[in-house]
Amino acid sequence: MKERETTRLDQWLVERGYFPSRERARLAIMSGEVEVEGKGRALKPGTPVRPGDRVSVRKKPRFVSRGGEKLEGALRRLGIPVSGREAMDAGSSTGGFTHCLLERGAKRVLAVDVGKGQLHWKLRGDPRVTPMEGVNVRHLAREDLPFVPDLIVVDLSFISLRKVLSVLASILDEGGDLLALVKPQFEAGREKVGKGGLVKDPRVHREVLAGVLGEAVESGLSLRGLIPSPLRGADGNLEYFAWFSKGGGSGREMQGDLERAIEEAVGEAWETR
């Protein structure tokens, strides 16, 4: 059989054990972590690799998915404590957020996802992790859980955060923290999302954030911080992390405060894009 003249870069990386799946390889490539000799940094998963080409991966992934890097950056910047806390990862998927929480010393984590079989084996076998698969976050109640979380992190796709914030607020322990990844592409109306799922208008970002923050306040949460995500979404979208607390009255709840937080976050995101 004739040897293949070229191989897709994502497939090449998986075949040689750099990554456990083509999805993870694609994320690494699009994050600029892979270089091909003579071509420099490769940003396309389909980049052809010929026999004899030298490929280098800039760093070994710290977490089981790119989401862990996003969360790590947000936790570090916002200064949210994790050590010793009992947490929930809503929309856990492969488990990047869960992995990050464990690395930061979480006592235990509920990994909740509507899908099944997605959680990485490394986390599935960790006694600190309780997988809750096939569970729709919208239908959760405290009595469904083995413990009441004092920290909730949430990363959902194809559903608006506005539909789940009241549920998450009711589950969260008094005095607890909720850190949500806000994805404009899943919050804006279909007519405001461009080709490839990109939201390129900062006005739409402001509208989205105003809607999410307003719903959070209506659910009894207070805004503690709002920042651009340290990494873009896989499709290139700018995203945001919103940090809320429940109880205590130390957050930002007045309309003027929310508007200023939104302006600052959107301004920073678009300046550095």
C-alpha positions, 0 to 999 in steps of 0.5 A: 500500500502506498504511504500517504503523501500528506496527513492532516495536522490534527490527525497527525498529532493524535496518531503520535499521541500528542492529544487524546482526540482530534477535537483536542488537537484542533483546539490546540492548533487554533490556540497557536500551540502547534508549529510546522517546520517551514510554515511557522505557527499552524492555525488550521487543523487541516494543514498538510504534514508530509513525511519528514516534516518536524512538528512541535507542540509549544506546551503540553496541555495542563487540563483535559480541555481548553476550557480549563485554561479559560477558567484558570485565567478568570479565577486568577484575575478575579481572585476567587478562592477555590481551595476546600470548596464544594463545587458544581460544574454546570455544562461540564462536557469533557471536564476542563472546568472540573479539572481546573477546580480540582487543580486549585484544591476543590474538595469535591465537584459535581460534573453536570451535563445533559450529554453522556460519556463526554467526561474525560476518563481521568476525571471520571475515575477521581473520587472527588468528582461526581458525574451527573450525566444526562441531566438538564440543568434547567430541571435541577433542584437542591434535593437532586444533589448529594451536597449544596455547592458553595461555588458554581461554574457554568459553561453552556452551549446552545442555550441562554444563561438567562434560562438557567440563572434562577435555577443555579441561584436557588441551588447555590449556598447562601454566601456562595459564588457563581462564575459564568462564561457568557457566550454572545453567540448563544445569547443574541438573537439569530439575526444578530449572529453572523456567518460562522456563528460570529458576533462582531458588533460590540453593541450586541455584546452590550445587549447580551451582557445587560440581559444576563446581568439583569436576569442574575440580579432578578434571581437574587445574585450580585455582580462582583466582577465582569471581565473578557475571557482570557481565551476566545471561543473555539469559533473565534468569538469574544466571550466574558466571565461574570462573577456573582455572589449570593447574599451579603449585599457586597456586589454591584446591583444598581443599574448604573453599576451594571452599565459601567461594568459592561462598558469596561468589559466590552471596551477591554475585550474589543481593545485587545481583540 
